[in-house]
Amino acid sequence: MITDFLIVGSGIAGLSLALKLSTLGKVLIITKKRKAESNTNYAQGGIASVLAPDDNFDLHIQDTMSCGGDLCHLDAVEKIVREGPTRIYELIDIGVKFTQKNGHLLLGKEGGHTKSRIVHAKDLTGKEIERALLHEISINKNIEVKEYYFAIDLLTERNLKKNKHKLGKSYRHTIENRTKNACYGLYAYNVKAKKVEKIIARNTILATGGLGQVYLHTTNPAIATGDGFAMGYRAGCLVENMEFVQFHPTSLYETVIDDDTQVFLISEAVRGAGAVLKTKDGKEFMHKYDKRKSLAPRDIVARAIDNEMKKRGDKCVYLDTSPIGAEKLKKEFPNIYKTCLSKGIDITKEMIPVVPAAHYACGGIKVDLEGRTSLKNLFACGEVSMTGLHGANRLASNSLLEAVVFSDAIYKYIKKNILTIFPKVSKGKDLKNFYSDVLDWNDKGTINADEWVLISHDKREIKEIMNDYVGIVRNTVRLQRAFRRIKMMREEIKEYYKRTKVTVELLELRNMVLTAYMIIESAMKRKESRGLHYMLDYPKRNDNKFKKDTRLVKH
């Protein structure tokens, strides 16, 4: 397959970018499951943006910087915050129906925010955004969506035929006479046809979402196996701040958790509306940890809950929603009310049992302010990218905003440089000439292995290692133990992968073990406590040595 723009992922980042790039050329979106299956679809809270009369950009910037443990990049924060309102109104123009009151957007408040600035669609914001974007995608003739296409690896110089000392003439101009450190597309596994195909693209954009499934308890859907992080790392992209994994403090506690389970999220907006965290005996405890109590930033709340659970021997804490009132609960949080009720919990009368769960990756593939990675022709946006916005801890509801702002930045860069990126050729002939210069997928000598039990066992072990040793509270001994075990598993899986025909399960396992490896390696480098990375043997911040991003590159 050949396309102008190849987007991997169908969340808010990929879909919003696709609509804009469709004005410049042909867009192909591939997604490993159904197009509506993404982290965006499960985002409850909303999008943070300065829209209220009593709010301003400086306050939003300050809140973001404060939450980020002094690791946020000011230029990225300012760009995202200042462009926020414009991007919100673009979504409204597309057809997103945000909740309103008396003809005005109803703004919520969440932990770490000093003002009410969360635009939402009740408690199903992500689902509403996906609905509107997918509708626009469906009627756009320049956009093609291929479901059940699993991106395996990016095409780089190593995938070019060695006997081709020159690339096709016209494509050589496309990449400005450079073959090193560039991306030409990717290999993708066509799940339904059970074959690997190569997709050639002038520009490739990773918008693959998160990595929560490397942990035992996560709010992420089953698809969030760290695919984009792993692909980028294997291709040679710079990867930064992987140690900063945000645990959402309040996921619904359930006694049985199966592999690939996505635990149900109790949105932070519930605490913003007045709900209070309590222990089993009905006593508040957040005042012991932070003056903002239940509205403290997520890292503080998650550690406080973790500490209370360990201190008391409890399996969960509780969220008391009675201060909100039954009417408001049903009206503003209908999905949470219905879901809890289906599990036998009437939140208008009972407290909600909650535990922290892996939620969001603040690190990722390093990009500049235009969304460019360290590989030419490769961009990244959304959770898989590291823009510098989140620092050591993400401020609630900043992620969807980041996605739309950086999607727009990528579009503007490509539009501005289109004559350089796209030479004046007709009907993609340059790409057709180049297609044969890229090696076909070669799986000679591999076998169809019917060993699902080995893969499922390895997935479970990765999750348990990460949960036990690389969770909310860490120490050197735990990290070293995790690193030894994950390193050994990585080598075993690498060998198994080489001799086995690809399947979705094997590809996910390969990406999960590498993503876990990167998280642990980054965590071992940061010998201090900052934001989401809390070390028992280094409980204080060390600005002299560690007020910088943790960098990884393939070795």
HELIX and SHEET records of a PDB file:
HELIX    1   1 ILE A   12  LEU A   21  1                                  10    
HELIX    2   2 THR A   40  TYR A   42  5                                   3    
HELIX    3   3 PHE A   57  CYS A   67  1                                  11    
HELIX    4   4 LEU A   74  ILE A   94  1                                  21    
HELIX    5   5 THR A  125  SER A  138  1                                  14    
HELIX    6   6 GLU A  157  ASN A  159  5                                   3    
HELIX    7   7 LYS A  169  THR A  174  1                                   6    
HELIX    8   8 GLY A  212  VAL A  214  5                                   3    
HELIX    9   9 ASP A  227  ALA A  235  1                                   9    
HELIX   10  10 GLU A  268  GLY A  272  1                                   5    
HELIX   11  11 MET A  286  LYS A  288  5                                   3    
HELIX   12  12 LYS A  293  LEU A  295  5                                   3    
HELIX   13  13 ARG A  298  ARG A  312  1                                  15    
HELIX   14  14 ALA A  326  GLU A  332  1                                   7    
HELIX   15  15 PRO A  334  SER A  342  1                                   9    
HELIX   16  16 SER A  399  LYS A  416  1                                  18    
HELIX   17  17 ILE A  418  ILE A  421  1                                   4    
HELIX   18  18 LYS A  429  TYR A  435  1                                   7    
HELIX   19  19 TRP A  452  TYR A  469  1                                  18    
HELIX   20  20 THR A  476  LYS A  498  1                                  23    
HELIX   21  21 VAL A  504  LYS A  525  1                                  22    
HELIX   22  22 ASP A  543  PHE A  546  1                                   4    
SHEET    1   A 6 ILE A 143  GLU A 147  0                                        
SHEET    2   A 6 VAL A  27  THR A  31  1                                        
SHEET    3   A 6 ILE A   2  VAL A   8  1                                        
SHEET    4   A 6 LYS A 195  LEU A 206  1                                        
SHEET    5   A 6 GLY A 185  ASN A 190 -1                                        
SHEET    6   A 6 TYR A 149  LEU A 155 -1                                        
SHEET    1   B 5 ILE A 143  GLU A 147  0                                        
SHEET    2   B 5 VAL A  27  THR A  31  1                                        
SHEET    3   B 5 ILE A   2  VAL A   8  1                                        
SHEET    4   B 5 LYS A 195  LEU A 206  1                                        
SHEET    5   B 5 LEU A 378  ALA A 380  1                                        
SHEET    1   C 3 ILE A  47  ALA A  48  0                                        
SHEET    2   C 3 ILE A 118  VAL A 119 -1                                        
SHEET    3   C 3 LEU A 107  GLY A 108 -1                                        
SHEET    1   D 2 GLN A 100  LYS A 101  0                                        
SHEET    2   D 2 HIS A 104  LEU A 105 -1                                        
SHEET    1   E 4 SER A 385  MET A 386  0                                        
SHEET    2   E 4 GLY A 364  LYS A 366  1                                        
SHEET    3   E 4 VAL A 239  GLU A 240 -1                                        
SHEET    4   E 4 ARG A 551  LEU A 552 -1                                        
SHEET    1   F 4 VAL A 245  LEU A 252  0                                        
SHEET    2   F 4 ILE A 352  ALA A 361 -1                                        
SHEET    3   F 4 VAL A 317  ASP A 320 -1                                        
SHEET    4   F 4 VAL A 276  LYS A 278 -1                                        
SHEET    1   G 2 VAL A 473  ARG A 474  0                                        
SHEET    2   G 2 TYR A 534  MET A 535  1                                        
END                                                                             
